[in-house]
Amino acid sequence: MPGRRLISTTGSSTTLTGPGRRNGGQYVSDDYVSLLEGANVRISMCDQVYENAHIERVNGTIKNQYLVHRHITTFDQLVNELDRTISTYNTLRPHSALGNLTPCAFEQHIK
């Protein structure tokens, strides 16, 4: 999924997902939640923290092993770097949990 796809829309509803979305203090702020609800934006969260552990691991890897080392000053740079990082993560970086295949190679292997 390209980095720029941080929101998805279905009908008149929008769900926040993807890199950077956290279950942080902003989601308990009445003002922030009201703003989202007023714009018909639904916060996508799991009921239990362990339900989302795999994507949090990916988010942490993207943030701490890639993006933190880059000087990003604009949203457009962030979009470009996320696209580049996600492509690298999926097509160039082998994963030990996948038998040292990249995620794309593993997907082709199991088809």
Beta strands, then each sheet from edge to edge (+ up, - down):
strand 1: 7-10
strand 2: 13-16
strand 3: 41-43
sheet 1: 1+ 2- 3-
end
